[in-house]
Amino acid sequence: MKHWKVTKSGGDGWQIIDLLEEGCSEHVLDVVRPSIRVSEWYAARFDCAAKYVLKVALRKDNKKELFWKQRIPENCLYVAKEILSAGRDWFKAEHVFKDYPAGVRYIGFFHKGKDRQFWAGHFGAKLTFGSVVIDFIYTALTE
């Protein structure tokens, strides 16, 4: 996550990715419109159930409050929510954004986990390998 802008450390914050700052051109984002693949692996503790949430939004602007309060078009939002039983299995949340509108410049990435037994401390869902990949296998130009 060295290239990600963390808007709040310690949880409950969006990580905002500036696509232009990361090297994408406006032409590629507006005309070519490559698919954007987001994913993350998650699991509960072996001894405690957990809740897992992942929200990813494609936006034209980077105002943090807009990621929460304004309506986001359906093809620009992915939400995964799951109640996990205690156990050792890992699961993958994954989504590919295609056919998003021209003008997308930012990606908001929000995730959290919470244990289902309300233990004190840092328990809850385990999260790893969160990723956002610009994928040129599918583009708007291939339609």
C-alpha positions as a Markdown table, in Angstrom:
| # | Residue | x | y | z |
|---|---|---|---|---|
| 1 | Met | 0.0 | 0.0 | 0.0 |
| 2 | Lys | 3.0 | 2.3 | -0.3 |
| 3 | His | 1.3 | 4.2 | -3.2 |
| 4 | Trp | -2.1 | 4.4 | -1.5 |
| 5 | Lys | -3.3 | 7.5 | 0.3 |
| 6 | Val | -4.6 | 6.4 | 3.7 |
| 7 | Thr | -7.3 | 8.9 | 4.7 |
| 8 | Lys | -7.5 | 7.6 | 8.3 |
| 9 | Ser | -5.3 | 5.2 | 10.2 |
| 10 | Gly | -6.6 | 2.8 | 12.7 |
| 11 | Gly | -9.8 | 1.8 | 10.8 |
| 12 | Asp | -13.1 | 3.3 | 9.5 |
| 13 | Gly | -11.4 | 5.3 | 6.7 |
| 14 | Trp | -11.4 | 5.2 | 3.0 |
| 15 | Gln | -8.1 | 4.6 | 1.2 |
| 16 | Ile | -8.3 | 6.9 | -1.9 |
| 17 | Ile | -6.3 | 6.0 | -5.0 |
| 18 | Asp | -5.6 | 8.8 | -7.4 |
| 19 | Leu | -5.4 | 7.1 | -10.8 |
| 20 | Leu | -3.8 | 10.0 | -12.6 |
| 21 | Glu | -1.1 | 10.3 | -9.9 |
| 22 | Glu | -0.5 | 6.6 | -10.2 |
| 23 | Gly | 0.3 | 7.0 | -14.0 |
| 24 | Cys | -3.0 | 6.4 | -15.8 |
| 25 | Ser | -3.8 | 9.0 | -18.5 |
| 26 | Glu | -7.1 | 10.7 | -18.9 |
| 27 | His | -7.3 | 9.2 | -22.4 |
| 28 | Val | -6.9 | 5.7 | -21.1 |
| 29 | Leu | -9.5 | 6.2 | -18.4 |
| 30 | Asp | -12.0 | 7.9 | -20.6 |
| 31 | Val | -11.6 | 6.2 | -24.0 |
| 32 | Val | -9.9 | 2.9 | -23.5 |
| 33 | Arg | -11.5 | 2.3 | -20.1 |
| 34 | Pro | -9.7 | -0.8 | -19.1 |
| 35 | Ser | -11.4 | -3.1 | -16.6 |
| 36 | Ile | -10.5 | -2.4 | -12.9 |
| 37 | Arg | -10.2 | -5.6 | -10.8 |
| 38 | Val | -10.4 | -5.3 | -7.1 |
| 39 | Ser | -9.9 | -8.2 | -4.6 |
| 40 | Glu | -9.0 | -9.1 | -1.1 |
| 41 | Trp | -8.7 | -12.3 | 1.0 |
| 42 | Tyr | -10.4 | -12.6 | 4.3 |
| 43 | Ala | -11.0 | -15.1 | 7.2 |
| 44 | Ala | -12.3 | -15.3 | 10.7 |
| 45 | Arg | -10.2 | -16.3 | 13.7 |
| 46 | Phe | -10.2 | -20.1 | 14.4 |
| 47 | Asp | -12.0 | -19.4 | 17.7 |
| 48 | Cys | -14.3 | -16.5 | 17.0 |
| 49 | Ala | -16.9 | -15.6 | 14.3 |
| 50 | Ala | -16.4 | -12.3 | 12.5 |
| 51 | Lys | -18.1 | -9.8 | 10.2 |
| 52 | Tyr | -16.2 | -8.7 | 7.1 |
| 53 | Val | -17.0 | -5.7 | 4.9 |
| 54 | Leu | -15.3 | -4.4 | 1.6 |
| 55 | Lys | -16.6 | -1.4 | -0.3 |
| 56 | Val | -14.9 | -0.1 | -3.4 |
| 57 | Ala | -16.2 | 3.0 | -5.4 |
| 58 | Leu | -15.0 | 4.5 | -8.6 |
| 59 | Arg | -15.3 | 8.3 | -8.5 |
| 60 | Lys | -14.8 | 11.5 | -10.5 |
| 61 | Asp | -13.6 | 13.4 | -7.4 |
| 62 | Asn | -11.7 | 12.6 | -4.2 |
| 63 | Lys | -13.7 | 14.3 | -1.6 |
| 64 | Lys | -13.9 | 11.7 | 1.2 |
| 65 | Glu | -17.4 | 12.6 | 2.3 |
| 66 | Leu | -18.7 | 11.9 | -1.2 |
| 67 | Phe | -17.7 | 8.2 | -0.9 |
| 68 | Trp | -20.3 | 7.9 | 1.9 |
| 69 | Lys | -23.1 | 10.4 | 1.3 |
| 70 | Gln | -23.7 | 10.7 | -2.5 |
| 71 | Arg | -25.3 | 8.1 | -4.6 |
| 72 | Ile | -22.8 | 6.1 | -6.6 |
| 73 | Pro | -23.9 | 4.6 | -9.9 |
| 74 | Glu | -24.3 | 0.8 | -9.7 |
| 75 | Asn | -21.5 | 0.0 | -12.1 |
| 76 | Cys | -19.1 | 2.1 | -10.0 |
| 77 | Leu | -19.7 | 0.4 | -6.6 |
| 78 | Tyr | -18.9 | -3.0 | -5.2 |
| 79 | Val | -19.9 | -4.0 | -1.7 |
| 80 | Ala | -19.1 | -7.4 | -0.1 |
| 81 | Lys | -20.5 | -8.2 | 3.4 |
| 82 | Glu | -20.2 | -11.5 | 5.1 |
| 83 | Ile | -20.7 | -13.0 | 8.5 |
| 84 | Leu | -18.0 | -15.6 | 9.0 |
| 85 | Ser | -18.2 | -18.6 | 11.3 |
| 86 | Ala | -15.1 | -19.4 | 13.4 |
| 87 | Gly | -12.7 | -21.4 | 11.4 |
| 88 | Arg | -9.5 | -21.6 | 9.4 |
| 89 | Asp | -10.9 | -21.1 | 5.9 |
| 90 | Trp | -9.9 | -18.1 | 3.7 |
| 91 | Phe | -12.3 | -16.5 | 1.2 |
| 92 | Lys | -11.8 | -14.1 | -1.6 |
| 93 | Ala | -13.9 | -11.0 | -2.4 |
| 94 | Glu | -13.4 | -10.0 | -6.0 |
| 95 | His | -15.0 | -7.8 | -8.5 |
| 96 | Val | -14.2 | -6.5 | -12.0 |
| 97 | Phe | -15.5 | -3.0 | -13.0 |
| 98 | Lys | -16.4 | -2.8 | -16.7 |
| 99 | Asp | -18.3 | -0.2 | -18.7 |
| 100 | Tyr | -17.8 | 2.5 | -16.1 |
| 101 | Pro | -18.5 | 6.1 | -17.2 |
| 102 | Ala | -15.8 | 8.4 | -18.6 |
| 103 | Gly | -14.4 | 10.8 | -16.0 |
| 104 | Val | -13.4 | 8.2 | -13.3 |
| 105 | Arg | -10.2 | 9.5 | -11.6 |
| 106 | Tyr | -10.2 | 8.0 | -8.1 |
| 107 | Ile | -10.9 | 4.7 | -6.4 |
| 108 | Gly | -12.1 | 4.6 | -2.8 |
| 109 | Phe | -11.2 | 1.3 | -1.0 |
| 110 | Phe | -12.7 | 0.7 | 2.4 |
| 111 | His | -12.5 | -2.5 | 4.4 |
| 112 | Lys | -13.1 | -3.6 | 8.0 |
| 113 | Gly | -13.6 | -6.6 | 10.2 |
| 114 | Lys | -15.1 | -7.1 | 13.6 |
| 115 | Asp | -15.4 | -10.1 | 15.9 |
| 116 | Arg | -18.9 | -11.4 | 16.7 |
| 117 | Gln | -18.1 | -11.9 | 20.4 |
| 118 | Phe | -17.2 | -8.2 | 21.1 |
| 119 | Trp | -13.8 | -9.1 | 22.6 |
| 120 | Ala | -11.6 | -6.2 | 23.7 |
| 121 | Gly | -8.5 | -5.7 | 21.6 |
| 122 | His | -7.7 | -6.4 | 17.9 |
| 123 | Phe | -9.7 | -9.4 | 17.0 |
| 124 | Gly | -12.2 | -9.7 | 14.1 |
| 125 | Ala | -11.8 | -10.7 | 10.5 |
| 126 | Lys | -8.3 | -11.1 | 9.1 |
| 127 | Leu | -7.7 | -9.2 | 5.8 |
| 128 | Thr | -4.8 | -9.6 | 3.4 |
| 129 | Phe | -3.7 | -9.0 | -0.2 |
| 130 | Gly | -6.1 | -6.2 | -0.9 |
| 131 | Ser | -5.4 | -5.2 | -4.5 |
| 132 | Val | -6.6 | -2.9 | -7.3 |
| 133 | Val | -5.4 | -3.9 | -10.8 |
| 134 | Ile | -5.9 | -2.0 | -14.1 |
| 135 | Asp | -6.5 | -4.8 | -16.5 |
| 136 | Phe | -6.2 | -4.3 | -20.3 |
| 137 | Ile | -7.6 | -7.7 | -21.2 |
| 138 | Tyr | -11.1 | -6.1 | -21.3 |
| 139 | Thr | -11.4 | -2.5 | -22.6 |
| 140 | Ala | -14.3 | -0.4 | -23.9 |
| 141 | Leu | -12.5 | -0.4 | -27.2 |
| 142 | Thr | -13.0 | -4.2 | -27.6 |
| 143 | Glu | -16.8 | -3.9 | -27.7 |
